[in-house]
Amino acid sequence: MPLAPSELLLLLQLVPIALFCLLLLAALGAPCAAVVSEHAAQARKRVFYDKFGLQMANMSLRLTLVGLIVSAAGTVFAVSRLPQFYPAAALPLYLTCGGLGLLFAAQVYLYNASWKAMKEHKGQHKLLGATARVVGIALLVLVLAVKRWVLVHRLAVPEMGFAEMLRALLAQPPSSALWPAVVQGTALSVAAAGAVGLVYLLLRRRIEDYGRDYYNFALHAAARWALLPGLAQLAALGWLVWALREDLAAAGPAGAAWTANPLLLLAVAAGALGLIACALWLAVRRNRNPLRLKATILAAFVFLGASLACETLMVLRLLPPIPGLPF
């Protein structure tokens, strides 16, 4: 059973939201690429790695600042329009998420600002970048856990202490869908860093003209960062679908084949679109002149966003109706 026209329209509306989410995920994942590239520059004595690492760190800082501004404005808007999503009992969790976001921004800023100043202390500098990555992962895990709790429990957050609430959020059984979501989010953040990094490098070429040879190298490197974690996040998507298999089956028509279940079709579409994005990154990786593949680079980013939009709609349709949401 294909998706209804209203569902297709909602899916199209989710695509730009998913693309923006990829920008936020890229901010969290880019320090990983920066630290590894910084280490490779030191180990292989090749300056291209250092330049690429610095550009990924700069991209992370810019995207983080955009994310903080948009998140703050979005929170103010949401609290005024959808206060039921911000119950008083959950306030410590939301404040913790905000605090981790600010801490991540501060660490990424210090990592950027000290790139040249700490060139004689690469070990400490890489540790600073690695710490930023760890904080980013902690932020991602907490955001996913809070969203799962608030949505699955239909906004009913019980009154309890902060430590007890945090334990209730994270003490989930191995069969919980939280864990594949965390693994997928962690891998997707690095893949998004590569995907967004490809677009970012094209935009920065005229401003930071390091030559054609460098940008061919950098685009190959970014495509590699997008491709391998991109495949890993697809494997985690399969794990997530398996963890939700009973809910997905219950959502479809009784006794019907899987092809008649629109939620399973969304899961398949998410995987297929992700594979197309990976194939495009592979084409960029293997091309001797990737600067000519601007349309391919942009298309891969859009396909990854469409994949995330399909997965988001699948998860939303598994949840019970929530008052105040327009879908």
Summary of the structure (lengths in Angstrom):
residues: 327
radius of gyration: 20.5
end to end distance: 19.7
largest distance: 66.5
contacts: 1063
relative contact order: 0.13
helix: 81%
strand: 0%
